[in-house]
């Protein structure tokens, strides 16, 4: 079955840029979504179709993809951005990555 | 504002049953596929079931086939998940989510409900 791989944890200082990656076989042929899940809350869609932002999502969140790796970039990271982030694709079924814990310290 | 509100979770013994409900508001519920997605403790996300906008098609993750049944009542803007023969490994937070479509192979979930905890333990 298809798998998405994410780095378990990423740390960043406030104001710096955070990069969270998601890799998978032939990921370039698939559309990637990203979700942010703050502690004790439900996931929120922050990026869809690789790089599009839903309304209400700050423009410091951006998505890109190169080859078999998709990247969620948070520019000017704020303490409020600390959360778990999950990538998701469709490969005959919905597939989620294992998640990356972003720590802002 | 779009909103999904789940209810029905709780503590149940192995082999028992629970029925989860999800009430939708702020969008045309009857126009969308809907999903139940679960998150086991300290683990990732997995969709367990989804249902077509008119209820005519359903899909299940292999581990719940034959035990879980997804249904909907569009007149009540409500989604349900009947869970039978529950196992310890079904313990998770269960979210309902709206399926959206943004092109071939593009299926984001937006929004999600707040989740309801299901604990299967003796």
HADDOCK unambig.tbl for C-alpha pairs under 7 A between the chains (distance, minus, plus):
assign (segid A and resid 30 and name CA) (segid B and resid 105 and name CA) 6.73 0.50 0.50
assign (segid A and resid 31 and name CA) (segid B and resid 105 and name CA) 6.49 0.50 0.50
assign (segid A and resid 31 and name CA) (segid B and resid 106 and name CA) 5.56 0.50 0.50
assign (segid A and resid 33 and name CA) (segid B and resid 108 and name CA) 6.34 0.50 0.50
assign (segid A and resid 41 and name CA) (segid B and resid 114 and name CA) 6.66 0.50 0.50
assign (segid A and resid 42 and name CA) (segid B and resid 112 and name CA) 6.55 0.50 0.50
assign (segid A and resid 42 and name CA) (segid B and resid 113 and name CA) 6.77 0.50 0.50
assign (segid A and resid 42 and name CA) (segid B and resid 114 and name CA) 5.38 0.50 0.50
assign (segid A and resid 42 and name CA) (segid B and resid 115 and name CA) 6.73 0.50 0.50
assign (segid A and resid 43 and name CA) (segid B and resid 112 and name CA) 6.62 0.50 0.50
assign (segid A and resid 44 and name CA) (segid B and resid 111 and name CA) 6.92 0.50 0.50
assign (segid A and resid 45 and name CA) (segid B and resid 109 and name CA) 6.95 0.50 0.50
assign (segid A and resid 45 and name CA) (segid B and resid 110 and name CA) 6.19 0.50 0.50
assign (segid A and resid 48 and name CA) (segid B and resid 108 and name CA) 6.44 0.50 0.50
assign (segid A and resid 49 and name CA) (segid B and resid 102 and name CA) 6.98 0.50 0.50
assign (segid A and resid 49 and name CA) (segid B and resid 106 and name CA) 6.37 0.50 0.50
assign (segid A and resid 90 and name CA) (segid B and resid 105 and name CA) 5.75 0.50 0.50
assign (segid A and resid 90 and name CA) (segid B and resid 106 and name CA) 6.76 0.50 0.50
assign (segid A and resid 90 and name CA) (segid B and resid 107 and name CA) 6.97 0.50 0.50
assign (segid A and resid 94 and name CA) (segid B and resid 47 and name CA) 6.83 0.50 0.50
assign (segid A and resid 96 and name CA) (segid B and resid 45 and name CA) 6.17 0.50 0.50
assign (segid A and resid 96 and name CA) (segid B and resid 46 and name CA) 6.84 0.50 0.50
assign (segid A and resid 98 and name CA) (segid B and resid 44 and name CA) 5.17 0.50 0.50
assign (segid A and resid 99 and name CA) (segid B and resid 44 and name CA) 6.48 0.50 0.50
